[in-house]
Amino acid sequence: MKMYVKFDFNALCKKILDEKLKEHGLKYRLLNFGEVEFYEPLTQEQHNLFKQNLEEYGIEIIESQKTALVQKIKDAIVELVFSNEIIPVKASIYISEKLNHSYGYLSNLFSEVAYTSIENFIILQKIEHAKALIIRNKQSLTEIAHKLNYSSVAHLSTQFKNTTGITPSQFQKIIGRRRRAQSTAINPKMQYE
């Protein structure tokens, strides 16, 4: 039997950070975008041990200011795309206001560090969210396109196909077939009904 789960990476990371920081007896405050403010300086030994503990969970301490800012850009994009509310503002405005830098600067920095554009990263996040919404099977493609701030289902379909190689409708059919196959495997009587 398979089960589909949805999880919030930010919530998971914050929970792990919180547990590990407490475990190390460090005095801290969690800020937005994965920032931790320590009330006392860390020794090199504390830093190395904490870093090692986080790596077990795939969490990395970012040492470079540029890389840290790129991570903040990614976090802002994920927040924008995966928000439960429709945020009626262009991504460029949202990101630059959120991070208090010009979009041109952020865009150039992102391309330099991440080897892709902010626009491509946004598209990838939107398509991942669209796939998750399709798998949940609670919204139509029109509703999904609207939720992800696409001008139309056609626009969503074009980006979806360019990214995945198949259309959202084809993806829906694949998911539907998998569900039916799993249902049949769990309850063999269903195939004869």
LOVEX-258484 format. One record per atom (N, C-alpha, C, O): residue number from 1; residue in three letters; atom name; x, y, z. Coordinates in steps of 0.05 Angstrom, whole numbers, plus 5000, padded with zeros to 4 digits. Layout:
BEGIN
   lumdren   vexti   nutor      X      Y      Z
       NUM     ALA      CA      X      Y      Z
...
END
This chain:
BEGIN
   lumdren   vexti   nutor      X      Y      Z
         1     MET       N   5017   4976   5000
         1     MET      CA   5000   5000   5000
         1     MET       C   5018   5025   5000
         1     MET       O   5038   5026   5014
         2     LYS       N   5010   5044   4985
         2     LYS      CA   5025   5070   4984
         2     LYS       C   5007   5091   4996
         2     LYS       O   4983   5090   4996
         3     MET       N   5020   5111   5008
         3     MET      CA   5006   5134   5019
         3     MET       C   5021   5159   5010
         3     MET       O   5045   5160   5009
         4     TYR       N   5006   5179   5002
         4     TYR      CA   5018   5204   4994
         4     TYR       C   5017   5223   5018
         4     TYR       O   4997   5226   5031
         5     VAL       N   5040   5235   5023
         5     VAL      CA   5042   5254   5046
         5     VAL       C   5052   5281   5035
         5     VAL       O   5068   5282   5016
         6     LYS       N   5043   5301   5048
         6     LYS      CA   5052   5328   5041
         6     LYS       C   5067   5338   5066
         6     LYS       O   5058   5335   5088
         7     PHE       N   5090   5350   5062
         7     PHE      CA   5104   5360   5084
         7     PHE       C   5116   5388   5078
         7     PHE       O   5121   5394   5054
         8     ASP       N   5120   5403   5098
         8     ASP      CA   5131   5430   5096
         8     ASP       C   5161   5429   5104
         8     ASP       O   5167   5425   5127
         9     PHE       N   5178   5432   5084
         9     PHE      CA   5207   5430   5089
         9     PHE       C   5215   5451   5109
         9     PHE       O   5232   5445   5127
        10     ASN       N   5205   5475   5108
        10     ASN      CA   5212   5496   5127
        10     ASN       C   5205   5488   5155
        10     ASN       O   5221   5492   5174
        11     ALA       N   5181   5477   5159
        11     ALA      CA   5173   5468   5186
        11     ALA       C   5191   5446   5196
        11     ALA       O   5198   5445   5219
        12     LEU       N   5197   5427   5178
        12     LEU      CA   5214   5405   5186
        12     LEU       C   5242   5415   5195
        12     LEU       O   5253   5407   5215
        13     CYS       N   5253   5432   5178
        13     CYS      CA   5280   5443   5184
        13     CYS       C   5280   5459   5210
        13     CYS       O   5299   5456   5226
        14     LYS       N   5260   5475   5214
        14     LYS      CA   5258   5490   5239
        14     LYS       C   5256   5472   5263
        14     LYS       O   5269   5477   5284
        15     LYS       N   5241   5451   5261
        15     LYS      CA   5238   5432   5283
        15     LYS       C   5265   5418   5289
        15     LYS       O   5272   5416   5313
        16     ILE       N   5278   5409   5268
        16     ILE      CA   5304   5397   5272
        16     ILE       C   5324   5416   5284
        16     ILE       O   5339   5410   5303
        17     LEU       N   5325   5441   5273
        17     LEU      CA   5343   5461   5284
        17     LEU       C   5338   5466   5313
        17     LEU       O   5356   5467   5330
        18     ASP       N   5312   5470   5320
        18     ASP      CA   5304   5475   5347
        18     ASP       C   5313   5453   5366
        18     ASP       O   5325   5458   5387
        19     GLU       N   5308   5428   5358
        19     GLU      CA   5316   5405   5374
        19     GLU       C   5347   5403   5378
        19     GLU       O   5356   5399   5400
        20     LYS       N   5362   5407   5356
        20     LYS      CA   5391   5405   5357
        20     LYS       C   5403   5428   5373
        20     LYS       O   5422   5424   5388
        21     LEU       N   5392   5452   5370
        21     LEU      CA   5402   5475   5385
        21     LEU       C   5398   5471   5415
        21     LEU       O   5416   5476   5431
        22     LYS       N   5374   5461   5423
        22     LYS      CA   5369   5455   5451
        22     LYS       C   5387   5433   5461
        22     LYS       O   5397   5434   5484
        23     GLU       N   5391   5413   5445
        23     GLU      CA   5407   5390   5452
        23     GLU       C   5436   5399   5458
        23     GLU       O   5449   5388   5476
        24     HIS       N   5445   5420   5444
        24     HIS      CA   5472   5430   5448
        24     HIS       C   5473   5451   5470
        24     HIS       O   5495   5461   5477
        25     GLY       N   5450   5458   5481
        25     GLY      CA   5449   5478   5503
        25     GLY       C   5456   5506   5494
        25     GLY       O   5466   5522   5510
        26     LEU       N   5451   5512   5469
        26     LEU      CA   5457   5538   5458
        26     LEU       C   5434   5558   5462
        26     LEU       O   5411   5550   5460
        27     LYS       N   5440   5582   5468
        27     LYS      CA   5420   5603   5470
        27     LYS       C   5417   5617   5443
        27     LYS       O   5437   5627   5432
        28     TYR       N   5393   5617   5433
        28     TYR      CA   5389   5626   5405
        28     TYR       C   5361   5636   5401
        28     TYR       O   5343   5635   5418
        29     ARG       N   5358   5647   5376
        29     ARG      CA   5331   5655   5367
        29     ARG       C   5330   5648   5337
        29     ARG       O   5348   5655   5322
        30     LEU       N   5308   5634   5329
        30     LEU      CA   5305   5627   5301
        30     LEU       C   5292   5650   5287
        30     LEU       O   5271   5660   5295
        31     LEU       N   5304   5659   5265
        31     LEU      CA   5293   5681   5249
        31     LEU       C   5282   5670   5224
        31     LEU       O   5282   5645   5220
        32     ASN       N   5272   5687   5207
        32     ASN      CA   5261   5678   5181
        32     ASN       C   5283   5667   5163
        32     ASN       O   5307   5673   5167
        33     PHE       N   5275   5652   5143
        33     PHE      CA   5293   5642   5122
        33     PHE       C   5317   5627   5133
        33     PHE       O   5340   5630   5123
        34     GLY       N   5313   5610   5153
        34     GLY      CA   5335   5592   5162
        34     GLY       C   5357   5606   5176
        34     GLY       O   5379   5595   5179
        35     GLU       N   5353   5630   5186
        35     GLU      CA   5373   5644   5201
        35     GLU       C   5371   5638   5231
        35     GLU       O   5349   5636   5242
        36     VAL       N   5394   5634   5243
        36     VAL      CA   5395   5630   5272
        36     VAL       C   5412   5652   5284
        36     VAL       O   5435   5656   5276
        37     GLU       N   5401   5665   5304
        37     GLU      CA   5416   5686   5318
        37     GLU       C   5424   5675   5345
        37     GLU       O   5407   5667   5361
        38     PHE       N   5450   5673   5351
        38     PHE      CA   5460   5663   5376
        38     PHE       C   5464   5687   5395
        38     PHE       O   5474   5708   5387
        39     TYR       N   5457   5683   5420
        39     TYR      CA   5460   5704   5440
        39     TYR       C   5488   5705   5451
        39     TYR       O   5497   5726   5462
        40     GLU       N   5503   5684   5447
        40     GLU      CA   5531   5683   5455
        40     GLU       C   5547   5671   5432
        40     GLU       O   5537   5654   5417
        41     PRO       N   5572   5680   5429
        41     PRO      CA   5588   5669   5407
        41     PRO       C   5593   5639   5410
        41     PRO       O   5596   5629   5433
        42     LEU       N   5594   5625   5388
        42     LEU      CA   5600   5596   5389
        42     LEU       C   5630   5592   5388
        42     LEU       O   5644   5606   5374
        43     THR       N   5639   5572   5403
        43     THR      CA   5667   5564   5400
        43     THR       C   5670   5549   5373
        43     THR       O   5650   5540   5362
        44     GLN       N   5694   5546   5364
        44     GLN      CA   5698   5531   5339
        44     GLN       C   5689   5502   5343
        44     GLN       O   5678   5490   5324
        45     GLU       N   5694   5491   5366
        45     GLU      CA   5686   5463   5372
        45     GLU       C   5655   5461   5371
        45     GLU       O   5645   5442   5360
        46     GLN       N   5641   5480   5384
        46     GLN      CA   5611   5480   5383
        46     GLN       C   5601   5482   5354
        46     GLN       O   5583   5467   5346
        47     HIS       N   5613   5500   5339
        47     HIS      CA   5606   5504   5311
        47     HIS       C   5609   5478   5295
        47     HIS       O   5591   5470   5281
        48     ASN       N   5632   5465   5298
        48     ASN      CA   5638   5441   5283
        48     ASN       C   5620   5418   5291
        48     ASN       O   5610   5403   5273
        49     LEU       N   5615   5415   5317
        49     LEU      CA   5597   5393   5326
        49     LEU       C   5568   5398   5317
        49     LEU       O   5555   5379   5308
        50     PHE       N   5559   5423   5319
        50     PHE      CA   5532   5430   5310
        50     PHE       C   5529   5425   5280
        50     PHE       O   5509   5414   5271
        51     LYS       N   5549   5434   5265
        51     LYS      CA   5549   5430   5236
        51     LYS       C   5548   5400   5229
        51     LYS       O   5533   5392   5211
        52     GLN       N   5563   5384   5243
        52     GLN      CA   5564   5355   5238
        52     GLN       C   5536   5343   5244
        52     GLN       O   5527   5326   5229
        53     ASN       N   5524   5351   5266
        53     ASN      CA   5498   5341   5274
        53     ASN       C   5476   5348   5253
        53     ASN       O   5459   5331   5247
        54     LEU       N   5477   5372   5242
        54     LEU      CA   5458   5380   5222
        54     LEU       C   5461   5365   5196
        54     LEU       O   5442   5360   5182
        55     GLU       N   5486   5359   5189
        55     GLU      CA   5492   5346   5164
        55     GLU       C   5478   5318   5163
        55     GLU       O   5472   5308   5141
        56     GLU       N   5474   5306   5186
        56     GLU      CA   5460   5280   5187
        56     GLU       C   5432   5282   5175
        56     GLU       O   5421   5263   5165
        57     TYR       N   5420   5306   5176
        57     TYR      CA   5393   5311   5167
        57     TYR       C   5393   5325   5139
        57     TYR       O   5372   5333   5130
        58     GLY       N   5416   5328   5127
        58     GLY      CA   5418   5341   5101
        58     GLY       C   5416   5371   5104
        58     GLY       O   5410   5385   5084
        59     ILE       N   5421   5382   5128
        59     ILE      CA   5420   5411   5132
        59     ILE       C   5449   5421   5133
        59     ILE       O   5465   5410   5148
        60     GLU       N   5454   5441   5118
        60     GLU      CA   5481   5451   5115
        60     GLU       C   5483   5480   5126
        60     GLU       O   5465   5496   5122
        61     ILE       N   5504   5485   5141
        61     ILE      CA   5509   5513   5150
        61     ILE       C   5522   5528   5127
        61     ILE       O   5542   5519   5117
        62     ILE       N   5510   5550   5120
        62     ILE      CA   5520   5565   5097
        62     ILE       C   5541   5585   5108
        62     ILE       O   5534   5602   5125
        63     GLU       N   5565   5584   5097
        63     GLU      CA   5586   5601   5107
        63     GLU       C   5589   5627   5091
        63     GLU       O   5597   5647   5101
        64     SER       N   5582   5626   5065
        64     SER      CA   5585   5648   5047
        64     SER       C   5561   5666   5048
        64     SER       O   5538   5657   5048
        65     GLN       N   5565   5693   5049
        65     GLN      CA   5543   5712   5049
        65     GLN       C   5527   5711   5023
        65     GLN       O   5503   5714   5023
        66     LYS       N   5541   5707   5001
        66     LYS      CA   5527   5705   4975
        66     LYS       C   5509   5681   4974
        66     LYS       O   5486   5682   4966
        67     THR       N   5520   5658   4983
        67     THR      CA   5504   5633   4984
        67     THR       C   5480   5636   5003
        67     THR       O   5458   5626   4997
        68     ALA       N   5485   5650   5025
        68     ALA      CA   5463   5654   5044
        68     ALA       C   5441   5671   5032
        68     ALA       O   5417   5665   5036
        69     LEU       N   5448   5692   5017
        69     LEU      CA   5428   5708   5004
        69     LEU       C   5413   5693   4982
        69     LEU       O   5389   5696   4979
        70     VAL       N   5427   5676   4967
        70     VAL      CA   5414   5659   4947
        70     VAL       C   5394   5640   4961
        70     VAL       O   5372   5635   4950
        71     GLN       N   5402   5630   4984
        71     GLN      CA   5383   5612   4998
        71     GLN       C   5359   5627   5007
        71     GLN       O   5336   5617   5007
        72     LYS       N   5362   5652   5015
        72     LYS      CA   5339   5669   5023
        72     LYS       C   5321   5674   4999
        72     LYS       O   5297   5674   5002
        73     ILE       N   5333   5677   4975
        73     ILE      CA   5317   5681   4951
        73     ILE       C   5301   5656   4946
        73     ILE       O   5277   5657   4941
        74     LYS       N   5313   5632   4948
        74     LYS      CA   5299   5607   4944
        74     LYS       C   5277   5604   4964
        74     LYS       O   5255   5595   4957
        75     ASP       N   5282   5611   4989
        75     ASP      CA   5262   5608   5010
        75     ASP       C   5238   5627   5005
        75     ASP       O   5215   5619   5009
        76     ALA       N   5244   5651   4995
        76     ALA      CA   5223   5670   4989
        76     ALA       C   5206   5660   4966
        76     ALA       O   5181   5663   4966
        77     ILE       N   5219   5647   4946
        77     ILE      CA   5204   5636   4923
        77     ILE       C   5186   5613   4932
        77     ILE       O   5163   5612   4925
        78     VAL       N   5197   5595   4949
        78     VAL      CA   5182   5573   4959
        78     VAL       C   5158   5583   4975
        78     VAL       O   5136   5573   4972
        79     GLU       N   5163   5603   4991
        79     GLU      CA   5141   5615   5007
        79     GLU       C   5120   5627   4989
        79     GLU       O   5096   5624   4994
        80     LEU       N   5128   5641   4968
        80     LEU      CA   5109   5653   4949
        80     LEU       C   5093   5631   4934
        80     LEU       O   5069   5633   4932
        81     VAL       N   5107   5611   4923
        81     VAL      CA   5094   5591   4907
        81     VAL       C   5076   5572   4923
        81     VAL       O   5054   5565   4915
        82     PHE       N   5085   5565   4947
        82     PHE      CA   5070   5545   4963
        82     PHE       C   5051   5558   4983
        82     PHE       O   5039   5544   4999
        83     SER       N   5048   5584   4982
        83     SER      CA   5030   5598   5000
        83     SER       C   5001   5588   4996
        83     SER       O   4993   5583   4973
        84     ASN       N   4986   5587   5017
        84     ASN      CA   4958   5579   5015
        84     ASN       C   4941   5602   5003
        84     ASN       O   4919   5597   4994
        85     GLU       N   4952   5626   5004
        85     GLU      CA   4938   5649   4994
        85     GLU       C   4949   5656   4966
        85     GLU       O   4973   5651   4961
        86     ILE       N   4933   5668   4950
        86     ILE      CA   4943   5677   4924
        86     ILE       C   4954   5705   4929
        86     ILE       O   4940   5723   4938
        87     ILE       N   4980   5708   4923
        87     ILE      CA   4993   5734   4928
        87     ILE       C   4994   5749   4901
        87     ILE       O   5009   5742   4883
        88     PRO       N   4977   5770   4899
        88     PRO      CA   4974   5783   4873
        88     PRO       C   4996   5804   4867
        88     PRO       O   4990   5827   4861
        89     VAL       N   5020   5795   4868
        89     VAL      CA   5042   5813   4861
        89     VAL       C   5062   5797   4845
        89     VAL       O   5065   5773   4848
        90     LYS       N   5077   5811   4828
        90     LYS      CA   5097   5798   4811
        90     LYS       C   5118   5786   4830
        90     LYS       O   5125   5798   4850
        91     ALA       N   5129   5764   4822
        91     ALA      CA   5150   5750   4837
        91     ALA       C   5174   5769   4842
        91     ALA       O   5186   5769   4863
        92     SER       N   5182   5784   4821
        92     SER      CA   5205   5802   4823
        92     SER       C   5201   5823   4845
        92     SER       O   5219   5828   4861
        93     ILE       N   5177   5834   4847
        93     ILE      CA   5171   5854   4867
        93     ILE       C   5170   5841   4895
        93     ILE       O   5181   5851   4914
        94     TYR       N   5157   5817   4897
        94     TYR      CA   5155   5803   4922
        94     TYR       C   5183   5797   4933
        94     TYR       O   5189   5802   4957
        95     ILE       N   5201   5786   4916
        95     ILE      CA   5227   5778   4925
        95     ILE       C   5244   5802   4933
        95     ILE       O   5257   5802   4954
        96     SER       N   5244   5823   4916
        96     SER      CA   5261   5847   4923
        96     SER       C   5251   5861   4948
        96     SER       O   5267   5871   4963
        97     GLU       N   5224   5862   4952
        97     GLU      CA   5214   5875   4976
        97     GLU       C   5220   5858   5001
        97     GLU       O   5226   5868   5022
        98     LYS       N   5217   5832   4998
        98     LYS      CA   5222   5813   5020
        98     LYS       C   5251   5814   5029
        98     LYS       O   5257   5813   5053
        99     LEU       N   5270   5817   5010
        99     LEU      CA   5298   5816   5017
        99     LEU       C   5312   5843   5017
        99     LEU       O   5336   5845   5023
       100     ASN       N   5296   5864   5010
       100     ASN      CA   5307   5891   5012
       100     ASN       C   5331   5896   4995
       100     ASN       O   5351   5909   5003
       101     HIS       N   5331   5885   4970
       101     HIS      CA   5352   5889   4950
       101     HIS       C   5338   5893   4924
       101     HIS       O   5315   5885   4920
       102     SER       N   5352   5906   4905
       102     SER      CA   5340   5909   4878
       102     SER       C   5338   5881   4865
       102     SER       O   5355   5864   4870
       103     TYR       N   5318   5878   4848
       103     TYR      CA   5314   5852   4835
       103     TYR       C   5337   5847   4816
       103     TYR       O   5346   5824   4813
       104     GLY       N   5348   5867   4803
       104     GLY      CA   5370   5863   4785
       104     GLY       C   5394   5851   4799
       104     GLY       O   5407   5832   4789
       105     TYR       N   5401   5862   4823
       105     TYR      CA   5423   5851   4838
       105     TYR       C   5418   5822   4847
       105     TYR       O   5435   5805   4844
       106     LEU       N   5393   5817   4857
       106     LEU      CA   5386   5790   4866
       106     LEU       C   5387   5770   4843
       106     LEU       O   5396   5748   4846
       107     SER       N   5377   5779   4819
       107     SER      CA   5376   5762   4796
       107     SER       C   5404   5754   4787
       107     SER       O   5410   5731   4781
       108     ASN       N   5422   5774   4785
       108     ASN      CA   5450   5769   4777
       108     ASN       C   5464   5751   4797
       108     ASN       O   5478   5732   4789
       109     LEU       N   5460   5756   4823
       109     LEU      CA   5473   5740   4843
       109     LEU       C   5463   5711   4842
       109     LEU       O   5478   5692   4844
       110     PHE       N   5437   5708   4839
       110     PHE      CA   5425   5681   4838
       110     PHE       C   5436   5665   4815
       110     PHE       O   5444   5642   4818
       111     SER       N   5438   5678   4791
       111     SER      CA   5449   5664   4767
       111     SER       C   5478   5657   4772
       111     SER       O   5486   5635   4763
       112     GLU       N   5493   5674   4784
       112     GLU      CA   5521   5669   4789
       112     GLU       C   5525   5645   4808
       112     GLU       O   5543   5629   4803
       113     VAL       N   5510   5644   4829
       113     VAL      CA   5513   5623   4850
       113     VAL       C   5498   5597   4843
       113     VAL       O   5509   5576   4847
       114     ALA       N   5474   5600   4833
       114     ALA      CA   5457   5576   4829
       114     ALA       C   5459   5564   4801
       114     ALA       O   5448   5543   4795
       115     TYR       N   5472   5578   4783
       115     TYR      CA   5475   5569   4755
       115     TYR       C   5448   5566   4740
       115     TYR       O   5446   5550   4721
       116     THR       N   5428   5580   4749
       116     THR      CA   5403   5582   4735
       116     THR       C   5390   5609   4742
       116     THR       O   5400   5623   4760
       117     SER       N   5370   5616   4728
       117     SER      CA   5357   5642   4733
       117     SER       C   5335   5639   4754
       117     SER       O   5326   5617   4760
       118     ILE       N   5328   5661   4766
       118     ILE      CA   5306   5662   4786
       118     ILE       C   5281   5652   4772
       118     ILE       O   5265   5637   4783
       119     GLU       N   5277   5661   4747
       119     GLU      CA   5253   5654   4732
       119     GLU       C   5251   5623   4729
       119     GLU       O   5229   5612   4733
       120     ASN       N   5273   5610   4721
       120     ASN      CA   5273   5581   4719
       120     ASN       C   5267   5567   4745
       120     ASN       O   5252   5548   4746
       121     PHE       N   5279   5578   4767
       121     PHE      CA   5274   5566   4793
       121     PHE       C   5244   5569   4801
       121     PHE       O   5233   5550   4812
       122     ILE       N   5233   5592   4795
       122     ILE      CA   5204   5596   4801
       122     ILE       C   5187   5576   4785
       122     ILE       O   5169   5564   4796
       123     ILE       N   5193   5573   4759
       123     ILE      CA   5178   5554   4743
       123     ILE       C   5180   5526   4754
       123     ILE       O   5160   5511   4756
       124     LEU       N   5204   5517   4762
       124     LEU      CA   5208   5490   4773
       124     LEU       C   5192   5487   4798
       124     LEU       O   5179   5466   4802
       125     GLN       N   5191   5507   4816
       125     GLN      CA   5176   5505   4840
       125     GLN       C   5146   5504   4835
       125     GLN       O   5131   5489   4847
       126     LYS       N   5137   5521   4815
       126     LYS      CA   5109   5521   4808
       126     LYS       C   5100   5494   4797
       126     LYS       O   5078   5484   4803
       127     ILE       N   5117   5482   4781
       127     ILE      CA   5110   5456   4769
       127     ILE       C   5110   5434   4790
       127     ILE       O   5093   5416   4790
       128     GLU       N   5129   5435   4809
       128     GLU      CA   5129   5416   4831
       128     GLU       C   5103   5418   4848
       128     GLU       O   5091   5399   4856
       129     HIS       N   5095   5443   4853
       129     HIS      CA   5070   5448   4868
       129     HIS       C   5046   5438   4851
       129     HIS       O   5028   5426   4863
       130     ALA       N   5046   5443   4826
       130     ALA      CA   5024   5434   4808
       130     ALA       C   5023   5404   4809
       130     ALA       O   5001   5392   4811
       131     LYS       N   5045   5390   4808
       131     LYS      CA   5046   5361   4809
       131     LYS       C   5034   5351   4836
       131     LYS       O   5018   5332   4837
       132     ALA       N   5042   5364   4858
       132     ALA      CA   5031   5356   4884
       132     ALA       C   5001   5360   4885
       132     ALA       O   4987   5344   4896
       133     LEU       N   4992   5383   4874
       133     LEU      CA   4963   5388   4874
       133     LEU       C   4947   5368   4857
       133     LEU       O   4925   5360   4864
       134     ILE       N   4959   5361   4835
       134     ILE      CA   4946   5341   4817
       134     ILE       C   4945   5314   4831
       134     ILE       O   4924   5301   4830
       135     ILE       N   4966   5307   4845
       135     ILE      CA   4967   5281   4860
       135     ILE       C   4945   5281   4881
       135     ILE       O   4932   5261   4886
       136     ARG       N   4942   5304   4895
       136     ARG      CA   4921   5305   4916
       136     ARG       C   4893   5303   4904
       136     ARG       O   4874   5294   4918
       137     ASN       N   4890   5310   4879
       137     ASN      CA   4865   5306   4864
       137     ASN       C   4840   5320   4876
       137     ASN       O   4818   5309   4876
       138     LYS       N   4845   5344   4887
       138     LYS      CA   4822   5359   4899
       138     LYS       C   4815   5384   4883
       138     LYS       O   4795   5397   4889
       139     GLN       N   4831   5391   4863
       139     GLN      CA   4827   5415   4848
       139     GLN       C   4828   5409   4818
       139     GLN       O   4843   5392   4810
       140     SER       N   4813   5424   4803
       140     SER      CA   4815   5422   4774
       140     SER       C   4840   5436   4764
       140     SER       O   4853   5451   4779
       141     LEU       N   4847   5431   4739
       141     LEU      CA   4870   5445   4728
       141     LEU       C   4866   5475   4726
       141     LEU       O   4885   5490   4729
       142     THR       N   4842   5484   4722
       142     THR      CA   4835   5512   4722
       142     THR       C   4841   5524   4750
       142     THR       O   4853   5546   4752
       143     GLU       N   4832   5510   4771
       143     GLU      CA   4837   5520   4798
       143     GLU       C   4867   5520   4805
       143     GLU       O   4877   5538   4818
       144     ILE       N   4881   5499   4796
       144     ILE      CA   4910   5498   4800
       144     ILE       C   4924   5521   4786
       144     ILE       O   4942   5534   4797
       145     ALA       N   4917   5525   4761
       145     ALA      CA   4929   5547   4745
       145     ALA       C   4925   5574   4760
       145     ALA       O   4943   5590   4762
       146     HIS       N   4900   5578   4769
       146     HIS      CA   4894   5603   4783
       146     HIS       C   4910   5605   4809
       146     HIS       O   4922   5626   4815
       147     LYS       N   4911   5584   4824
       147     LYS      CA   4925   5584   4850
       147     LYS       C   4955   5590   4846
       147     LYS       O   4967   5604   4862
       148     LEU       N   4967   5580   4824
       148     LEU      CA   4995   5584   4819
       148     LEU       C   5001   5610   4802
       148     LEU       O   5023   5614   4793
       149     ASN       N   4980   5626   4800
       149     ASN      CA   4982   5653   4787
       149     ASN       C   4989   5651   4757
       149     ASN       O   5003   5668   4747
       150     TYR       N   4979   5630   4744
       150     TYR      CA   4982   5628   4715
       150     TYR       C   4959   5643   4702
       150     TYR       O   4937   5645   4714
       151     SER       N   4963   5655   4679
       151     SER      CA   4942   5670   4665
       151     SER       C   4920   5651   4654
       151     SER       O   4898   5660   4650
       152     SER       N   4928   5626   4649
       152     SER      CA   4909   5607   4638
       152     SER       C   4919   5578   4642
       152     SER       O   4942   5574   4649
       153     VAL       N   4901   5559   4638
       153     VAL      CA   4909   5531   4639
       153     VAL       C   4929   5525   4616
       153     VAL       O   4948   5509   4620
       154     ALA       N   4926   5539   4593
       154     ALA      CA   4944   5535   4571
       154     ALA       C   4973   5543   4579
       154     ALA       O   4992   5529   4572
       155     HIS       N   4975   5565   4593
       155     HIS      CA   5002   5574   4602
       155     HIS       C   5014   5553   4621
       155     HIS       O   5038   5547   4619
       156     LEU       N   4998   5544   4641
       156     LEU      CA   5008   5523   4659
       156     LEU       C   5016   5498   4643
       156     LEU       O   5037   5487   4648
       157     SER       N   4999   5490   4624
       157     SER      CA   5004   5466   4609
       157     SER       C   5030   5468   4593
       157     SER       O   5046   5449   4591
       158     THR       N   5035   5491   4581
       158     THR      CA   5060   5496   4566
       158     THR       C   5084   5493   4583
       158     THR       O   5103   5479   4576
       159     GLN       N   5084   5507   4606
       159     GLN      CA   5107   5505   4624
       159     GLN       C   5110   5477   4636
       159     GLN       O   5132   5467   4639
       160     PHE       N   5088   5464   4642
       160     PHE      CA   5088   5437   4653
       160     PHE       C   5101   5418   4633
       160     PHE       O   5119   5402   4640
       161     LYS       N   5093   5420   4608
       161     LYS      CA   5104   5402   4587
       161     LYS       C   5133   5409   4581
       161     LYS       O   5149   5390   4578
       162     ASN       N   5140   5434   4581
       162     ASN      CA   5168   5441   4576
       162     ASN       C   5186   5431   4599
       162     ASN       O   5209   5425   4594
       163     THR       N   5175   5429   4623
       163     THR      CA   5191   5421   4646
       163     THR       C   5192   5391   4649
       163     THR       O   5213   5379   4655
       164     THR       N   5169   5378   4646
       164     THR      CA   5167   5349   4651
       164     THR       C   5166   5331   4627
       164     THR       O   5172   5307   4628
       165     GLY       N   5160   5343   4604
       165     GLY      CA   5157   5327   4579
       165     GLY       C   5129   5316   4574
       165     GLY       O   5124   5305   4553
       166     ILE       N   5111   5320   4593
       166     ILE      CA   5083   5312   4590
       166     ILE       C   5065   5335   4598
       166     ILE       O   5073   5353   4613
       167     THR       N   5040   5334   4590
       167     THR      CA   5021   5354   4597
       167     THR       C   5009   5348   4625
       167     THR       O   5011   5325   4634
       168     PRO       N   4997   5367   4638
       168     PRO      CA   4984   5362   4664
       168     PRO       C   4962   5340   4661
       168     PRO       O   4958   5324   4679
       169     SER       N   4947   5341   4639
       169     SER      CA   4926   5321   4634
       169     SER       C   4938   5293   4632
       169     SER       O   4927   5274   4643
       170     GLN       N   4961   5290   4618
       170     GLN      CA   4974   5264   4617
       170     GLN       C   4984   5255   4644
       170     GLN       O   4982   5232   4651
       171     PHE       N   4994   5274   4660
       171     PHE      CA   5003   5268   4687
       171     PHE       C   4980   5259   4704
       171     PHE       O   4982   5239   4719
       172     GLN       N   4957   5272   4701
       172     GLN      CA   4933   5264   4716
       172     GLN       C   4925   5235   4709
       172     GLN       O   4918   5219   4726
       173     LYS       N   4926   5228   4683
       173     LYS      CA   4919   5201   4674
       173     LYS       C   4938   5180   4686
       173     LYS       O   4930   5159   4694
       174     ILE       N   4964   5187   4687
       174     ILE      CA   4984   5168   4698
       174     ILE       C   4978   5164   4728
       174     ILE       O   4978   5141   4737
       175     ILE       N   4973   5185   4742
       175     ILE      CA   4966   5183   4771
       175     ILE       C   4941   5167   4775
       175     ILE       O   4939   5150   4792
       176     GLY       N   4921   5172   4758
       176     GLY      CA   4896   5157   4760
       176     GLY       C   4900   5127   4755
       176     GLY       O   4888   5111   4770
       177     ARG       N   4916   5120   4735
       177     ARG      CA   4922   5092   4730
       177     ARG       C   4936   5079   4754
       177     ARG       O   4930   5056   4761
       178     ARG       N   4955   5093   4765
       178     ARG      CA   4970   5083   4789
       178     ARG       C   4951   5078   4812
       178     ARG       O   4952   5057   4826
       179     ARG       N   4933   5097   4816
       179     ARG      CA   4914   5093   4838
       179     ARG       C   4896   5069   4834
       179     ARG       O   4891   5053   4852
       180     ARG       N   4886   5066   4809
       180     ARG      CA   4869   5043   4803
       180     ARG       C   4885   5017   4806
       180     ARG       O   4874   4997   4816
       181     ALA       N   4910   5017   4797
       181     ALA      CA   4926   4992   4799
       181     ALA       C   4931   4986   4829
       181     ALA       O   4930   4962   4836
       182     GLN       N   4936   5006   4845
       182     GLN      CA   4940   5001   4874
       182     GLN       C   4914   4992   4887
       182     GLN       O   4915   4974   4904
       183     SER       N   4892   5003   4879
       183     SER      CA   4866   4995   4891
       183     SER       C   4860   4966   4883
       183     SER       O   4851   4951   4900
       184     THR       N   4866   4958   4859
       184     THR      CA   4862   4931   4849
       184     THR       C   4880   4912   4865
       184     THR       O   4872   4890   4872
       185     ALA       N   4905   4920   4870
       185     ALA      CA   4924   4903   4884
       185     ALA       C   4915   4899   4913
       185     ALA       O   4919   4878   4924
       186     ILE       N   4903   4920   4925
       186     ILE      CA   4894   4918   4952
       186     ILE       C   4868   4903   4954
       186     ILE       O   4864   4886   4972
       187     ASN       N   4850   4907   4935
       187     ASN      CA   4824   4894   4935
       187     ASN       C   4819   4881   4907
       187     ASN       O   4807   4894   4890
       188     PRO       N   4828   4856   4904
       188     PRO      CA   4826   4843   4877
       188     PRO       C   4798   4841   4867
       188     PRO       O   4794   4839   4842
       189     LYS       N   4778   4842   4883
       189     LYS      CA   4750   4840   4874
       189     LYS       C   4743   4863   4856
       189     LYS       O   4726   4860   4838
       190     MET       N   4756   4886   4860
       190     MET      CA   4749   4910   4845
       190     MET       C   4753   4907   4815
       190     MET       O   4739   4918   4799
       191     GLN       N   4773   4890   4807
       191     GLN      CA   4778   4887   4778
       191     GLN       C   4756   4873   4764
       191     GLN       O   4754   4874   4739
       192     TYR       N   4739   4858   4779
       192     TYR      CA   4716   4844   4766
       192     TYR       C   4690   4859   4767
       192     TYR       O   4671   4851   4755
       193     GLU       N   4690   4881   4781
       193     GLU      CA   4665   4897   4784
       193     GLU       C   4661   4916   4761
       193     GLU       O   4641   4930   4761
END
